[in-house]
Amino acid sequence: MTMDSRSGNSPQASAESNKELDLARERRWYAVFTVPRSEKSAVRHLDLRHIESFLPTYETVQVWKNRQRKRIIHPLFPSYLFVHIDRHERAGVLQSPGVLQIVGTSREPLPLQDSQIEFLRSNCSENKLEPFRELLVGERVRIKSGTLQGVHGVLVRRNKSLRFVLTLELINQHASVEVDATDLEPVAS
């Protein structure tokens, strides 16, 4: 058996070690559970630690008793935000004020699909997203074209428009966005 002269390990062990390092450096999106009503504060603390985070929001208009209108920005998923981290940055996330845990199993955090975060990011920037807390009834569909191609969800009706409901099953939360029926295709059960 030949030995790698730099590390004293076999080439196979060296390759496995490099693969583990690459996995540890791989940045993935994770859901983070926060103290209630502390999502914005947690994002500020994560930014101070140079940890990439994303808090999807939506805007409502509140009418006060004196008939004054005020725009209010709310988190789309109360008590949740998202971080884009590698394995080594987990401790920094968990040590941030307002953060309770990274969503996952008792053994490890579970990453989200990049396509789900892209869906949220693109539609939040256009102010198209809103919370959806009703019982999901309808056909499972997939977006068949565009940057969100392949994202799965449920088709529902609201008023006269079609709404695509994305479900983040890991945190059991939903968001809906208006879509054109021509951009959707049914998903086989």
C-alpha positions, 0 to 999 in steps of 0.5 A: 500500500502506498502512503501519501507523503504529505499526510502519512495517510493512504490516498484513499483515506486522504480522498475520504478526508477531503470529501468530508471537508467539502461536505462541512464547507457546503452551504445549505439553507436551514430553518431557524426557530426563534423566540416569538416576535423576535425574528427581526432582532435575530436577523440583526444579530446574525448579520452582526456575526456575518451569517447570511439570513433571510426573513420572508415578510409581507405587508399589511395596512392597519387601520387605527381607531382614528382612521389613520392607515399604517403599513406594517411588515410582518414575518411570513412565517411567525417565529421562523427565519432561514440561514445559509450556513455550513456545518461550522457556522451552526454554533454561531447561529445557535449563540445568537440572541433570539435563536432557539434552535435550528430545525431538524432531528435530534441528531442534526439540522435538516436542510431545505431545498434551494428551490423553496428559498428561491421561491420565497425570495423571488416572490417576497421581493415582488410583494406577492406572498402572503400567509396561508393558514387555511386547510389545504384542499386541492390538487398537487401541482408543480411549476413547469417553467421559469426560475421556480421550475420544479417547485411543488405545491397545492393549487387553491382558489381565492376569489377569482384567482388561482393561488399556488401554495408552497408548503415547507413541510419541515416547519409545517408552514405555508405561503401562497402566491397568485399564478397563471394556470399555464405555468402549472402541471399536475403531479402524479400521486 
